[in-house]
C-alpha cells in the first residue's frame, strides 16, 4: 500500500519561493475571473482568498526587508498558512 510522506522542504519555506507561489495563485485566480467576465462562465472566485493572499504577500515582503517585522510569527508559521491558502 502506498503512504504519503511528509517532509520538511527548506526551500518551500523561503520568502522568495512563497512570494512566487502567491503570485502564481493570484495569476490563476485573475485568469479565472477574466474568463468569467469574458465568457460568462459564472465560476466562483473567492474574494476572501484573494484578500488573504494579498495580505500574506505584504507581510512576507515586509519580513524579507526587516526580519524583526511580526516577530512572534516565524516564516515557517506564515508558510504553513500560505500553503493551505494556495491549495484551496
Secondary structure per residue as TSV (DSSP state, phi and psi in degrees):
chain	resnum	aa	ss	phi	psi
A	1	X	-	360.0	144.6
A	2	X	-	-90.9	137.4
A	3	X	-	-121.3	145.5
A	4	X	-	-75.8	149.7
A	5	X	-	-122.0	124.2
A	6	X	-	-96.4	129.7
A	7	X	-	-127.6	158.2
A	8	X	-	-95.3	100.6
A	9	X	-	-83.7	112.9
A	10	X	T	-69.5	-39.0
A	11	X	G	-69.2	-27.3
A	12	X	G	-70.9	-24.3
A	13	X	G	-96.1	8.7
A	14	X	S	-80.1	150.6
A	15	X	H	-63.7	-45.4
A	16	X	H	-62.3	-36.3
A	17	X	H	-67.4	-40.3
A	18	X	H	-66.2	-41.4
A	19	X	H	-63.3	-38.1
A	20	X	H	-65.3	-42.0
A	21	X	H	-64.4	-40.6
A	22	X	H	-64.1	-43.6
A	23	X	H	-61.7	-40.1
A	24	X	H	-64.7	-42.7
A	25	X	H	-66.4	-41.4
A	26	X	H	-64.6	-36.1
A	27	X	H	-64.4	-43.2
A	28	X	H	-62.4	-42.9
A	29	X	H	-65.9	-38.4
A	30	X	H	-66.2	-40.6
A	31	X	H	-64.0	-40.8
A	32	X	H	-63.2	-41.5
A	33	X	H	-65.7	-40.7
A	34	X	H	-59.9	-45.8
A	35	X	H	-64.9	-34.4
A	36	X	H	-60.7	-43.5
A	37	X	H	-71.8	-47.0
A	38	X	H	-72.2	-44.4
A	39	X	H	-102.7	4.3
A	40	X	-	52.3	51.1
A	41	X	-	-78.7	-27.3
A	42	X	-	61.6	37.0
A	43	X	-	-83.8	146.9
A	44	X	-	-81.2	128.0
A	45	X	-	-119.7	121.4
A	46	X	-	-77.4	115.1
A	47	X	H	-69.0	-31.4
A	48	X	H	-66.1	-38.3
A	49	X	H	-63.9	-44.0
A	50	X	H	-62.5	-44.5
A	51	X	H	-62.8	-43.9
A	52	X	H	-63.0	-43.0
A	53	X	H	-63.8	-40.2
A	54	X	H	-65.7	-38.2
A	55	X	H	-65.4	-44.0
A	56	X	H	-67.4	-32.1
A	57	X	H	-64.1	-41.9
A	58	X	H	-65.1	-42.7
A	59	X	H	-62.1	-45.6
A	60	X	H	-67.1	-34.9
A	61	X	H	-65.0	-44.7
A	62	X	H	-64.1	-40.0
A	63	X	H	-68.8	-28.6
A	64	X	H	-71.1	-31.2
A	65	X	H	-82.3	-35.8
A	66	X	-	-133.8	102.9
A	67	X	T	-63.0	-17.9
A	68	X	T	-84.9	-5.3
A	69	X	T	-68.8	133.8
A	70	X	T	52.6	53.5
A	71	X	T	-56.3	-38.5
A	72	X	T	-65.5	-16.0
A	73	X	S	-109.9	121.1
A	74	X	-	-81.9	166.4
A	75	X	H	-64.4	-34.0
A	76	X	H	-65.6	-37.4
A	77	X	H	-66.4	-42.4
A	78	X	H	-67.8	-39.5
A	79	X	H	-63.0	-38.6
A	80	X	H	-63.2	-39.2
A	81	X	H	-71.7	-39.3
A	82	X	H	-64.7	-42.2
A	83	X	H	-63.5	-38.3
A	84	X	H	-63.4	-42.6
A	85	X	H	-66.6	-37.3
A	86	X	H	-66.2	-34.9
A	87	X	T	-94.3	15.1
A	88	X	-	-75.5	360.0
